[in-house]
Structures are given as structure tokens and as C-alpha cells.
């Protein structure tokens, strides 16, 4: 049984997307969200009809 062929090199667009995702994840990891309740704790309310 032979080893599988290596994957072809990713396209420039795929490499750029991967760099962008890595940068976004890095920033999100740096944020301190320890005191922020989960989104389920918030309740969306309808906008006031008086606001114009």
C-alpha cells in the first residue's frame, strides 16, 4: 500500500483567506469576554413606535 499523494498547494486566495481568519481568531482570543453573558441572556425588543 502506497502513501497518499500530497495535497496540491493552496491557491493564493485560499492562503489570503486563511491568513485573514487566523488574524480574526487571534484578535477574538485577546478580548476579555469573561463578564459578558451569553447571547441567550439578551432579549430583543421591538423598537419604540415613538422613535422617529
mmCIF entry with sequence, helices, sheets and N, C-alpha, C, O atoms, coordinates in Angstrom:
data_MODEL
# 
_entry.id   MODEL 
# 
_entity.id                         1 
_entity.type                       polymer 
_entity.pdbx_number_of_molecules   1 
# 
_entity_poly.entity_id                      1 
_entity_poly.type                           'polypeptide(L)' 
_entity_poly.nstd_linkage                   no 
_entity_poly.nstd_monomer                   no 
_entity_poly.pdbx_seq_one_letter_code       
;(UNK)(UNK)(UNK)(UNK)(UNK)(UNK)(UNK)(UNK)(UNK)(UNK)(UNK)(UNK)(UNK)(UNK)(UNK)(UNK)
(UNK)(UNK)(UNK)(UNK)(UNK)(UNK)(UNK)(UNK)(UNK)(UNK)(UNK)(UNK)(UNK)(UNK)(UNK)(UNK)
(UNK)(UNK)(UNK)(UNK)(UNK)(UNK)(UNK)(UNK)(UNK)(UNK)(UNK)(UNK)(UNK)(UNK)(UNK)(UNK)
(UNK)(UNK)(UNK)(UNK)
;
_entity_poly.pdbx_seq_one_letter_code_can   XXXXXXXXXXXXXXXXXXXXXXXXXXXXXXXXXXXXXXXXXXXXXXXXXXXX 
_entity_poly.pdbx_strand_id                 A 
# 
loop_
_entity_poly_seq.entity_id 
_entity_poly_seq.num 
_entity_poly_seq.mon_id 
_entity_poly_seq.hetero 
1 1  UNK n 
1 2  UNK n 
1 3  UNK n 
1 4  UNK n 
1 5  UNK n 
1 6  UNK n 
1 7  UNK n 
1 8  UNK n 
1 9  UNK n 
1 10 UNK n 
1 11 UNK n 
1 12 UNK n 
1 13 UNK n 
1 14 UNK n 
1 15 UNK n 
1 16 UNK n 
1 17 UNK n 
1 18 UNK n 
1 19 UNK n 
1 20 UNK n 
1 21 UNK n 
1 22 UNK n 
1 23 UNK n 
1 24 UNK n 
1 25 UNK n 
1 26 UNK n 
1 27 UNK n 
1 28 UNK n 
1 29 UNK n 
1 30 UNK n 
1 31 UNK n 
1 32 UNK n 
1 33 UNK n 
1 34 UNK n 
1 35 UNK n 
1 36 UNK n 
1 37 UNK n 
1 38 UNK n 
1 39 UNK n 
1 40 UNK n 
1 41 UNK n 
1 42 UNK n 
1 43 UNK n 
1 44 UNK n 
1 45 UNK n 
1 46 UNK n 
1 47 UNK n 
1 48 UNK n 
1 49 UNK n 
1 50 UNK n 
1 51 UNK n 
1 52 UNK n 
# 
_struct_asym.id          A 
_struct_asym.entity_id   1 
# 
loop_
_struct_conf.conf_type_id 
_struct_conf.id 
_struct_conf.pdbx_PDB_helix_id 
_struct_conf.beg_label_comp_id 
_struct_conf.beg_label_asym_id 
_struct_conf.beg_label_seq_id 
_struct_conf.pdbx_beg_PDB_ins_code 
_struct_conf.end_label_comp_id 
_struct_conf.end_label_asym_id 
_struct_conf.end_label_seq_id 
_struct_conf.pdbx_end_PDB_ins_code 
_struct_conf.beg_auth_comp_id 
_struct_conf.beg_auth_asym_id 
_struct_conf.beg_auth_seq_id 
_struct_conf.end_auth_comp_id 
_struct_conf.end_auth_asym_id 
_struct_conf.end_auth_seq_id 
_struct_conf.pdbx_PDB_helix_class 
_struct_conf.details 
_struct_conf.pdbx_PDB_helix_length 
HELX_P HELX_P1 AA1 UNK A 12 ? UNK A 30 ? UNK A 12 UNK A 30 1 ? 19 
HELX_P HELX_P2 AA2 UNK A 39 ? UNK A 41 ? UNK A 39 UNK A 41 5 ? 3  
# 
_struct_conf_type.id          HELX_P 
_struct_conf_type.criteria    ? 
_struct_conf_type.reference   ? 
# 
loop_
_atom_site.group_PDB 
_atom_site.id 
_atom_site.type_symbol 
_atom_site.label_atom_id 
_atom_site.label_alt_id 
_atom_site.label_comp_id 
_atom_site.label_asym_id 
_atom_site.label_entity_id 
_atom_site.label_seq_id 
_atom_site.pdbx_PDB_ins_code 
_atom_site.Cartn_x 
_atom_site.Cartn_y 
_atom_site.Cartn_z 
_atom_site.occupancy 
_atom_site.B_iso_or_equiv 
_atom_site.pdbx_formal_charge 
_atom_site.auth_seq_id 
_atom_site.auth_comp_id 
_atom_site.auth_asym_id 
_atom_site.auth_atom_id 
_atom_site.pdbx_PDB_model_num 
ATOM 1   N N  . UNK A 1 1  ? 0.860   -1.182 0.000  1.00 0.00 ? 1  UNK A N  1 
ATOM 2   C CA . UNK A 1 1  ? 0.000   0.000  0.000  1.00 0.00 ? 1  UNK A CA 1 
ATOM 3   C C  . UNK A 1 1  ? 0.899   1.236  0.000  1.00 0.00 ? 1  UNK A C  1 
ATOM 4   O O  . UNK A 1 1  ? 1.813   1.338  0.818  1.00 0.00 ? 1  UNK A O  1 
ATOM 5   N N  . UNK A 1 2  ? 0.645   2.163  -0.902 1.00 0.00 ? 2  UNK A N  1 
ATOM 6   C CA . UNK A 1 2  ? 1.486   3.353  -1.009 1.00 0.00 ? 2  UNK A CA 1 
ATOM 7   C C  . UNK A 1 2  ? 0.871   4.512  -0.231 1.00 0.00 ? 2  UNK A C  1 
ATOM 8   O O  . UNK A 1 2  ? -0.323  4.516  0.069  1.00 0.00 ? 2  UNK A O  1 
ATOM 9   N N  . UNK A 1 3  ? 1.702   5.480  0.086  1.00 0.00 ? 3  UNK A N  1 
ATOM 10  C CA . UNK A 1 3  ? 1.259   6.673  0.821  1.00 0.00 ? 3  UNK A CA 1 
ATOM 11  C C  . UNK A 1 3  ? 0.381   7.522  -0.096 1.00 0.00 ? 3  UNK A C  1 
ATOM 12  O O  . UNK A 1 3  ? 0.598   7.552  -1.308 1.00 0.00 ? 3  UNK A O  1 
ATOM 13  N N  . UNK A 1 4  ? -0.609  8.212  0.474  1.00 0.00 ? 4  UNK A N  1 
ATOM 14  C CA . UNK A 1 4  ? -1.458  9.079  -0.364 1.00 0.00 ? 4  UNK A CA 1 
ATOM 15  C C  . UNK A 1 4  ? -0.645  10.227 -0.946 1.00 0.00 ? 4  UNK A C  1 
ATOM 16  O O  . UNK A 1 4  ? 0.333   10.685 -0.355 1.00 0.00 ? 4  UNK A O  1 
ATOM 17  N N  . UNK A 1 5  ? -1.073  10.674 -2.109 1.00 0.00 ? 5  UNK A N  1 
ATOM 18  C CA . UNK A 1 5  ? -0.391  11.797 -2.765 1.00 0.00 ? 5  UNK A CA 1 
ATOM 19  C C  . UNK A 1 5  ? -0.591  13.058 -1.926 1.00 0.00 ? 5  UNK A C  1 
ATOM 20  O O  . UNK A 1 5  ? -1.666  13.255 -1.359 1.00 0.00 ? 5  UNK A O  1 
ATOM 21  N N  . UNK A 1 6  ? 0.421   13.907 -1.840 1.00 0.00 ? 6  UNK A N  1 
ATOM 22  C CA . UNK A 1 6  ? 0.263   15.149 -1.073 1.00 0.00 ? 6  UNK A CA 1 
ATOM 23  C C  . UNK A 1 6  ? -0.767  16.068 -1.740 1.00 0.00 ? 6  UNK A C  1 
ATOM 24  O O  . UNK A 1 6  ? -0.931  16.060 -2.960 1.00 0.00 ? 6  UNK A O  1 
ATOM 25  N N  . UNK A 1 7  ? -1.441  16.843 -0.926 1.00 0.00 ? 7  UNK A N  1 
ATOM 26  C CA . UNK A 1 7  ? -2.417  17.795 -1.452 1.00 0.00 ? 7  UNK A CA 1 
ATOM 27  C C  . UNK A 1 7  ? -1.694  18.867 -2.260 1.00 0.00 ? 7  UNK A C  1 
ATOM 28  O O  . UNK A 1 7  ? -0.570  19.245 -1.928 1.00 0.00 ? 7  UNK A O  1 
ATOM 29  N N  . UNK A 1 8  ? -2.336  19.357 -3.319 1.00 0.00 ? 8  UNK A N  1 
ATOM 30  C CA . UNK A 1 8  ? -1.714  20.453 -4.067 1.00 0.00 ? 8  UNK A CA 1 
ATOM 31  C C  . UNK A 1 8  ? -1.641  21.709 -3.194 1.00 0.00 ? 8  UNK A C  1 
ATOM 32  O O  . UNK A 1 8  ? -2.402  21.868 -2.240 1.00 0.00 ? 8  UNK A O  1 
ATOM 33  N N  . UNK A 1 9  ? -0.735  22.569 -3.534 1.00 0.00 ? 9  UNK A N  1 
ATOM 34  C CA . UNK A 1 9  ? -0.578  23.817 -2.772 1.00 0.00 ? 9  UNK A CA 1 
ATOM 35  C C  . UNK A 1 9  ? -1.867  24.635 -2.857 1.00 0.00 ? 9  UNK A C  1 
ATOM 36  O O  . UNK A 1 9  ? -2.506  24.675 -3.909 1.00 0.00 ? 9  UNK A O  1 
ATOM 37  N N  . UNK A 1 10 ? -2.251  25.284 -1.763 1.00 0.00 ? 10 UNK A N  1 
ATOM 38  C CA . UNK A 1 10 ? -3.467  26.106 -1.797 1.00 0.00 ? 10 UNK A CA 1 
ATOM 39  C C  . UNK A 1 10 ? -3.294  27.313 -2.722 1.00 0.00 ? 10 UNK A C  1 
ATOM 40  O O  . UNK A 1 10 ? -2.186  27.810 -2.924 1.00 0.00 ? 10 UNK A O  1 
ATOM 41  N N  . UNK A 1 11 ? -4.383  27.755 -3.259 1.00 0.00 ? 11 UNK A N  1 
ATOM 42  C CA . UNK A 1 11 ? -4.346  28.913 -4.158 1.00 0.00 ? 11 UNK A CA 1 
ATOM 43  C C  . UNK A 1 11 ? -4.019  30.177 -3.366 1.00 0.00 ? 11 UNK A C  1 
ATOM 44  O O  . UNK A 1 11 ? -4.163  30.192 -2.143 1.00 0.00 ? 11 UNK A O  1 
ATOM 45  N N  . UNK A 1 12 ? -3.584  31.231 -4.043 1.00 0.00 ? 12 UNK A N  1 
ATOM 46  C CA . UNK A 1 12 ? -3.323  32.497 -3.334 1.00 0.00 ? 12 UNK A CA 1 
ATOM 47  C C  . UNK A 1 12 ? -4.557  33.006 -2.587 1.00 0.00 ? 12 UNK A C  1 
ATOM 48  O O  . UNK A 1 12 ? -4.436  33.555 -1.492 1.00 0.00 ? 12 UNK A O  1 
ATOM 49  N N  . UNK A 1 13 ? -5.735  32.827 -3.173 1.00 0.00 ? 13 UNK A N  1 
ATOM 50  C CA . UNK A 1 13 ? -6.962  33.292 -2.499 1.00 0.00 ? 13 UNK A CA 1 
ATOM 51  C C  . UNK A 1 13 ? -7.201  32.492 -1.222 1.00 0.00 ? 13 UNK A C  1 
ATOM 52  O O  . UNK A 1 13 ? -7.617  33.052 -0.208 1.00 0.00 ? 13 UNK A O  1 
ATOM 53  N N  . UNK A 1 14 ? -6.942  31.187 -1.265 1.00 0.00 ? 14 UNK A N  1 
ATOM 54  C CA . UNK A 1 14 ? -7.128  30.351 -0.074 1.00 0.00 ? 14 UNK A CA 1 
ATOM 55  C C  . UNK A 1 14 ? -6.124  30.726 1.005  1.00 0.00 ? 14 UNK A C  1 
ATOM 56  O O  . UNK A 1 14 ? -6.465  30.757 2.188  1.00 0.00 ? 14 UNK A O  1 
ATOM 57  N N  . UNK A 1 15 ? -4.888  31.012 0.605  1.00 0.00 ? 15 UNK A N  1 
ATOM 58  C CA . UNK A 1 15 ? -3.876  31.430 1.587  1.00 0.00 ? 15 UNK A CA 1 
ATOM 59  C C  . UNK A 1 15 ? -4.249  32.764 2.227  1.00 0.00 ? 15 UNK A C  1 
ATOM 60  O O  . UNK A 1 15 ? -4.083  32.942 3.433  1.00 0.00 ? 15 UNK A O  1 
ATOM 61  N N  . UNK A 1 16 ? -4.751  33.700 1.428  1.00 0.00 ? 16 UNK A N  1 
ATOM 62  C CA . UNK A 1 16 ? -5.159  35.003 1.956  1.00 0.00 ? 16 UNK A CA 1 
ATOM 63  C C  . UNK A 1 16 ? -6.344  34.844 2.918  1.00 0.00 ? 16 UNK A C  1 
ATOM 64  O O  . UNK A 1 16 ? -6.382  35.482 3.970  1.00 0.00 ? 16 UNK A O  1 
ATOM 65  N N  . UNK A 1 17 ? -7.297  34.003 2.558  1.00 0.00 ? 17 UNK A N  1 
ATOM 66  C CA . UNK A 1 17 ? -8.449  33.762 3.436  1.00 0.00 ? 17 UNK A CA 1 
ATOM 67  C C  . UNK A 1 17 ? -7.998  33.138 4.750  1.00 0.00 ? 17 UNK A C  1 
ATOM 68  O O  . UNK A 1 17 ? -8.488  33.513 5.815  1.00 0.00 ? 17 UNK A O  1 
ATOM 69  N N  . UNK A 1 18 ? -7.077  32.197 4.684  1.00 0.00 ? 18 UNK A N  1 
ATOM 70  C CA . UNK A 1 18 ? -6.574  31.555 5.899  1.00 0.00 ? 18 UNK A CA 1 
ATOM 71  C C  . UNK A 1 18 ? -5.852  32.563 6.792  1.00 0.00 ? 18 UNK A C  1 
ATOM 72  O O  . UNK A 1 18 ? -6.019  32.534 8.011  1.00 0.00 ? 18 UNK A O  1 
ATOM 73  N N  . UNK A 1 19 ? -5.057  33.449 6.204  1.00 0.00 ? 19 UNK A N  1 
ATOM 74  C CA . UNK A 1 19 ? -4.371  34.489 6.993  1.00 0.00 ? 19 UNK A CA 1 
ATOM 75  C C  . UNK A 1 19 ? -5.382  35.416 7.662  1.00 0.00 ? 19 UNK A C  1 
ATOM 76  O O  . UNK A 1 19 ? -5.216  35.789 8.823  1.00 0.00 ? 19 UNK A O  1 
ATOM 77  N N  . UNK A 1 20 ? -6.431  35.789 6.926  1.00 0.00 ? 20 UNK A N  1 
ATOM 78  C CA . UNK A 1 20 ? -7.454  36.683 7.483  1.00 0.00 ? 20 UNK A CA 1 
ATOM 79  C C  . UNK A 1 20 ? -8.177  36.001 8.643  1.00 0.00 ? 20 UNK A C  1 
ATOM 80  O O  . UNK A 1 20 ? -8.375  36.606 9.696  1.00 0.00 ? 20 UNK A O  1 
ATOM 81  N N  . UNK A 1 21 ? -8.564  34.757 8.452  1.00 0.00 ? 21 UNK A N  1 
ATOM 82  C CA . UNK A 1 21 ? -9.252  34.026 9.522  1.00 0.00 ? 21 UNK A CA 1 
ATOM 83  C C  . UNK A 1 21 ? -8.350  33.902 10.740 1.00 0.00 ? 21 UNK A C  1 
ATOM 84  O O  . UNK A 1 21 ? -8.809  34.075 11.869 1.00 0.00 ? 21 UNK A O  1 
ATOM 85  N N  . UNK A 1 22 ? -7.090  33.607 10.530 1.00 0.00 ? 22 UNK A N  1 
ATOM 86  C CA . UNK A 1 22 ? -6.142  33.497 11.647 1.00 0.00 ? 22 UNK A CA 1 
ATOM 87  C C  . UNK A 1 22 ? -6.041  34.829 12.399 1.00 0.00 ? 22 UNK A C  1 
ATOM 88  O O  . UNK A 1 22 ? -6.008  34.848 13.629 1.00 0.00 ? 22 UNK A O  1 
ATOM 89  N N  . UNK A 1 23 ? -5.993  35.931 11.662 1.00 0.00 ? 23 UNK A N  1 
ATOM 90  C CA . UNK A 1 23 ? -5.902  37.252 12.295 1.00 0.00 ? 23 UNK A CA 1 
ATOM 91  C C  . UNK A 1 23 ? -7.151  37.556 13.114 1.00 0.00 ? 23 UNK A C  1 
ATOM 92  O O  . UNK A 1 23 ? -7.053  38.078 14.225 1.00 0.00 ? 23 UNK A O  1 
ATOM 93  N N  . UNK A 1 24 ? -8.319  37.234 12.577 1.00 0.00 ? 24 UNK A N  1 
ATOM 94  C CA . UNK A 1 24 ? -9.571  37.491 13.288 1.00 0.00 ? 24 UNK A CA 1 
ATOM 95  C C  . UNK A 1 24 ? -9.643  36.643 14.551 1.00 0.00 ? 24 UNK A C  1 
ATOM 96  O O  . UNK A 1 24 ? -10.004 37.150 15.613 1.00 0.00 ? 24 UNK A O  1 
ATOM 97  N N  . UNK A 1 25 ? -9.306  35.363 14.452 1.00 0.00 ? 25 UNK A N  1 
ATOM 98  C CA . UNK A 1 25 ? -9.338  34.487 15.618 1.00 0.00 ? 25 UNK A CA 1 
ATOM 99  C C  . UNK A 1 25 ? -8.345  34.962 16.671 1.00 0.00 ? 25 UNK A C  1 
ATOM 100 O O  . UNK A 1 25 ? -8.639  34.907 17.865 1.00 0.00 ? 25 UNK A O  1 
ATOM 101 N N  . UNK A 1 26 ? -7.182  35.425 16.248 1.00 0.00 ? 26 UNK A N  1 
ATOM 102 C CA . UNK A 1 26 ? -6.185  35.932 17.207 1.00 0.00 ? 26 UNK A CA 1 
ATOM 103 C C  . UNK A 1 26 ? -6.727  37.128 17.981 1.00 0.00 ? 26 UNK A C  1 
ATOM 104 O O  . UNK A 1 26 ? -6.531  37.221 19.193 1.00 0.00 ? 26 UNK A O  1 
ATOM 105 N N  . UNK A 1 27 ? -7.402  38.038 17.298 1.00 0.00 ? 27 UNK A N  1 
ATOM 106 C CA . UNK A 1 27 ? -7.978  39.207 17.967 1.00 0.00 ? 27 UNK A CA 1 
ATOM 107 C C  . UNK A 1 27 ? -9.081  38.772 18.931 1.00 0.00 ? 27 UNK A C  1 
ATOM 108 O O  . UNK A 1 27 ? -9.157  39.270 20.054 1.00 0.00 ? 27 UNK A O  1 
ATOM 109 N N  . UNK A 1 28 ? -9.928  37.853 18.500 1.00 0.00 ? 28 UNK A N  1 
ATOM 110 C CA . UNK A 1 28 ? -11.006 37.388 19.373 1.00 0.00 ? 28 UNK A CA 1 
ATOM 111 C C  . UNK A 1 28 ? -10.459 36.720 20.630 1.00 0.00 ? 28 UNK A C  1 
ATOM 112 O O  . UNK A 1 28 ? -11.038 36.861 21.707 1.00 0.00 ? 28 UNK A O  1 
ATOM 113 N N  . UNK A 1 29 ? -9.365  36.004 20.504 1.00 0.00 ? 29 UNK A N  1 
ATOM 114 C CA . UNK A 1 29 ? -8.768  35.358 21.680 1.00 0.00 ? 29 UNK A CA 1 
ATOM 115 C C  . UNK A 1 29 ? -8.213  36.377 22.659 1.00 0.00 ? 29 UNK A C  1 
ATOM 116 O O  . UNK A 1 29 ? -8.162  36.116 23.861 1.00 0.00 ? 29 UNK A O  1 
ATOM 117 N N  . UNK A 1 30 ? -7.799  37.528 22.163 1.00 0.00 ? 30 UNK A N  1 
ATOM 118 C CA . UNK A 1 30 ? -7.235  38.558 23.037 1.00 0.00 ? 30 UNK A CA 1 
ATOM 119 C C  . UNK A 1 30 ? -8.311  39.315 23.808 1.00 0.00 ? 30 UNK A C  1 
ATOM 120 O O  . UNK A 1 30 ? -8.019  39.909 24.846 1.00 0.00 ? 30 UNK A O  1 
ATOM 121 N N  . UNK A 1 31 ? -9.539  39.303 23.324 1.00 0.00 ? 31 UNK A N  1 
ATOM 122 C CA . UNK A 1 31 ? -10.607 40.029 24.003 1.00 0.00 ? 31 UNK A CA 1 
ATOM 123 C C  . UNK A 1 31 ? -10.940 39.353 25.321 1.00 0.00 ? 31 UNK A C  1 
ATOM 124 O O  . UNK A 1 31 ? -10.948 38.125 25.413 1.00 0.00 ? 31 UNK A O  1 
ATOM 125 N N  . UNK A 1 32 ? -11.212 40.146 26.326 1.00 0.00 ? 32 UNK A N  1 
ATOM 126 C CA . UNK A 1 32 ? -11.598 39.612 27.629 1.00 0.00 ? 32 UNK A CA 1 
ATOM 127 C C  . UNK A 1 32 ? -13.114 39.664 27.715 1.00 0.00 ? 32 UNK A C  1 
ATOM 128 O O  . UNK A 1 32 ? -13.689 40.709 28.020 1.00 0.00 ? 32 UNK A O  1 
ATOM 129 N N  . UNK A 1 33 ? -13.753 38.549 27.450 1.00 0.00 ? 33 UNK A N  1 
ATOM 130 C CA . UNK A 1 33 ? -15.212 38.493 27.455 1.00 0.00 ? 33 UNK A CA 1 
ATOM 131 C C  . UNK A 1 33 ? -15.725 37.721 28.669 1.00 0.00 ? 33 UNK A C  1 
ATOM 132 O O  . UNK A 1 33 ? -16.842 37.203 28.652 1.00 0.00 ? 33 UNK A O  1 
ATOM 133 N N  . UNK A 1 34 ? -14.928 37.647 29.700 1.00 0.00 ? 34 UNK A N  1 
ATOM 134 C CA . UNK A 1 34 ? -15.289 36.872 30.877 1.00 0.00 ? 34 UNK A CA 1 
ATOM 135 C C  . UNK A 1 34 ? -16.560 37.330 31.559 1.00 0.00 ? 34 UNK A C  1 
ATOM 136 O O  . UNK A 1 34 ? -17.291 36.497 32.095 1.00 0.00 ? 34 UNK A O  1 
ATOM 137 N N  . UNK A 1 35 ? -16.856 38.628 31.562 1.00 0.00 ? 35 UNK A N  1 
ATOM 138 C CA . UNK A 1 35 ? -18.039 39.137 32.248 1.00 0.00 ? 35 UNK A CA 1 
ATOM 139 C C  . UNK A 1 35 ? -19.221 39.314 31.313 1.00 0.00 ? 35 UNK A C  1 
ATOM 140 O O  . UNK A 1 35 ? -20.271 39.801 31.734 1.00 0.00 ? 35 UNK A O  1 
ATOM 141 N N  . UNK A 1 36 ? -19.075 38.932 30.065 1.00 0.00 ? 36 UNK A N  1 
ATOM 142 C CA . UNK A 1 36 ? -20.150 39.108 29.096 1.00 0.00 ? 36 UNK A CA 1 
ATOM 143 C C  . UNK A 1 36 ? -21.053 37.880 29.115 1.00 0.00 ? 36 UNK A C  1 
ATOM 144 O O  . UNK A 1 36 ? -20.583 36.765 28.887 1.00 0.00 ? 36 UNK A O  1 
ATOM 145 N N  . UNK A 1 37 ? -22.343 38.071 29.384 1.00 0.00 ? 37 UNK A N  1 
ATOM 146 C CA . UNK A 1 37 ? -23.243 36.913 29.386 1.00 0.00 ? 37 UNK A CA 1 
ATOM 147 C C  . UNK A 1 37 ? -23.433 36.383 27.971 1.00 0.00 ? 37 UNK A C  1 
ATOM 148 O O  . UNK A 1 37 ? -23.241 37.123 27.006 1.00 0.00 ? 37 UNK A O  1 
ATOM 149 N N  . UNK A 1 38 ? -23.804 35.127 27.832 1.00 0.00 ? 38 UNK A N  1 
ATOM 150 C CA . UNK A 1 38 ? -24.033 34.573 26.501 1.00 0.00 ? 38 UNK A CA 1 
ATOM 151 C C  . UNK A 1 38 ? -25.192 35.285 25.802 1.00 0.00 ? 38 UNK A C  1 
ATOM 152 O O  . UNK A 1 38 ? -26.037 35.895 26.458 1.00 0.00 ? 38 UNK A O  1 
ATOM 153 N N  . UNK A 1 39 ? -25.228 35.206 24.503 1.00 0.00 ? 39 UNK A N  1 
ATOM 154 C CA . UNK A 1 39 ? -26.248 35.899 23.718 1.00 0.00 ? 39 UNK A CA 1 
ATOM 155 C C  . UNK A 1 39 ? -27.657 35.496 24.128 1.00 0.00 ? 39 UNK A C  1 
ATOM 156 O O  . UNK A 1 39 ? -28.582 36.300 24.010 1.00 0.00 ? 39 UNK A O  1 
ATOM 157 N N  . UNK A 1 40 ? -27.842 34.278 24.604 1.00 0.00 ? 40 UNK A N  1 
ATOM 158 C CA . UNK A 1 40 ? -29.180 33.826 25.008 1.00 0.00 ? 40 UNK A CA 1 
ATOM 159 C C  . UNK A 1 40 ? -29.711 34.634 26.189 1.00 0.00 ? 40 UNK A C  1 
ATOM 160 O O  . UNK A 1 40 ? -30.915 34.620 26.445 1.00 0.00 ? 40 UNK A O  1 
ATOM 161 N N  . UNK A 1 41 ? -28.838 35.338 26.914 1.00 0.00 ? 41 UNK A N  1 
ATOM 162 C CA . UNK A 1 41 ? -29.265 36.138 28.055 1.00 0.00 ? 41 UNK A CA 1 
ATOM 163 C C  . UNK A 1 41 ? -29.891 37.457 27.626 1.00 0.00 ? 41 UNK A C  1 
ATOM 164 O O  . UNK A 1 41 ? -30.514 38.138 28.441 1.00 0.00 ? 41 UNK A O  1 
ATOM 165 N N  . UNK A 1 42 ? -29.736 37.827 26.361 1.00 0.00 ? 42 UNK A N  1 
ATOM 166 C CA . UNK A 1 42 ? -30.290 39.076 25.864 1.00 0.00 ? 42 UNK A CA 1 
ATOM 167 C C  . UNK A 1 42 ? -31.642 38.819 25.218 1.00 0.00 ? 42 UNK A C  1 
ATOM 168 O O  . UNK A 1 42 ? -31.872 37.755 24.645 1.00 0.00 ? 42 UNK A O  1 
ATOM 169 N N  . UNK A 1 43 ? -32.520 39.781 25.311 1.00 0.00 ? 43 UNK A N  1 
ATOM 170 C CA . UNK A 1 43 ? -33.839 39.650 24.697 1.00 0.00 ? 43 UNK A CA 1 
ATOM 171 C C  . UNK A 1 43 ? -34.024 40.810 23.733 1.00 0.00 ? 43 UNK A C  1 
ATOM 172 O O  . UNK A 1 43 ? -33.936 41.978 24.111 1.00 0.00 ? 43 UNK A O  1 
ATOM 173 N N  . UNK A 1 44 ? -34.275 40.470 22.508 1.00 0.00 ? 44 UNK A N  1 
ATOM 174 C CA . UNK A 1 44 ? -34.509 41.511 21.505 1.00 0.00 ? 44 UNK A CA 1 
ATOM 175 C C  . UNK A 1 44 ? -35.878 42.120 21.738 1.00 0.00 ? 44 UNK A C  1 
ATOM 176 O O  . UNK A 1 44 ? -36.869 41.406 21.899 1.00 0.00 ? 44 UNK A O  1 
ATOM 177 N N  . UNK A 1 45 ? -35.926 43.417 21.754 1.00 0.00 ? 45 UNK A N  1 
ATOM 178 C CA . UNK A 1 45 ? -37.193 44.106 21.941 1.00 0.00 ? 45 UNK A CA 1 
ATOM 179 C C  . UNK A 1 45 ? -37.529 44.874 20.685 1.00 0.00 ? 45 UNK A C  1 
ATOM 180 O O  . UNK A 1 45 ? -36.647 45.311 19.945 1.00 0.00 ? 45 UNK A O  1 
ATOM 181 N N  . UNK A 1 46 ? -38.809 45.029 20.459 1.00 0.00 ? 46 UNK A N  1 
ATOM 182 C CA . UNK A 1 46 ? -39.242 45.786 19.305 1.00 0.00 ? 46 UNK A CA 1 
ATOM 183 C C  . UNK A 1 46 ? -38.915 47.255 19.519 1.00 0.00 ? 46 UNK A C  1 
ATOM 184 O O  . UNK A 1 46 ? -39.013 47.748 20.643 1.00 0.00 ? 46 UNK A O  1 
ATOM 185 N N  . UNK A 1 47 ? -38.529 47.964 18.466 1.00 0.00 ? 47 UNK A N  1 
ATOM 186 C CA . UNK A 1 47 ? -38.227 49.395 18.607 1.00 0.00 ? 47 UNK A CA 1 
ATOM 187 C C  . UNK A 1 47 ? -39.484 50.169 19.024 1.00 0.00 ? 47 UNK A C  1 
ATOM 188 O O  . UNK A 1 47 ? -40.609 49.806 18.678 1.00 0.00 ? 47 UNK A O  1 
ATOM 189 N N  . UNK A 1 48 ? -39.256 51.211 19.755 1.00 0.00 ? 48 UNK A N  1 
ATOM 190 C CA . UNK A 1 48 ? -40.358 52.059 20.182 1.00 0.00 ? 48 UNK A CA 1 
ATOM 191 C C  . UNK A 1 48 ? -41.004 52.732 18.968 1.00 0.00 ? 48 UNK A C  1 
ATOM 192 O O  . UNK A 1 48 ? -40.314 53.175 18.050 1.00 0.00 ? 48 UNK A O  1 
ATOM 193 N N  . UNK A 1 49 ? -42.306 52.798 18.978 1.00 0.00 ? 49 UNK A N  1 
ATOM 194 C CA . UNK A 1 49 ? -43.007 53.437 17.853 1.00 0.00 ? 49 UNK A CA 1 
ATOM 195 C C  . UNK A 1 49 ? -42.879 54.954 17.927 1.00 0.00 ? 49 UNK A C  1 
ATOM 196 O O  . UNK A 1 49 ? -43.129 55.649 16.942 1.00 0.00 ? 49 UNK A O  1 
ATOM 197 N N  . UNK A 1 50 ? -42.488 55.472 19.099 1.00 0.00 ? 50 UNK A N  1 
ATOM 198 C CA . UNK A 1 50 ? -42.326 56.913 19.262 1.00 0.00 ? 50 UNK A CA 1 
ATOM 199 C C  . UNK A 1 50 ? -41.015 57.411 18.653 1.00 0.00 ? 50 UNK A C  1 
ATOM 200 O O  . UNK A 1 50 ? -40.886 58.588 18.314 1.00 0.00 ? 50 UNK A O  1 
ATOM 201 N N  . UNK A 1 51 ? -40.052 56.511 18.518 1.00 0.00 ? 51 UNK A N  1 
ATOM 202 C CA . UNK A 1 51 ? -38.756 56.899 17.966 1.00 0.00 ? 51 UNK A CA 1 
ATOM 203 C C  . UNK A 1 51 ? -38.886 57.123 16.457 1.00 0.00 ? 51 UNK A C  1 
ATOM 204 O O  . UNK A 1 51 ? -39.271 56.220 15.715 1.00 0.00 ? 51 UNK A O  1 
ATOM 205 N N  . UNK A 1 52 ? -38.569 58.307 16.030 1.00 0.00 ? 52 UNK A N  1 
ATOM 206 C CA . UNK A 1 52 ? -38.655 58.623 14.597 1.00 0.00 ? 52 UNK A CA 1 
ATOM 207 C C  . UNK A 1 52 ? -37.427 59.348 14.166 1.00 0.00 ? 52 UNK A C  1 
ATOM 208 O O  . UNK A 1 52 ? -37.299 59.706 12.995 1.00 0.00 ? 52 UNK A O  1 
# 
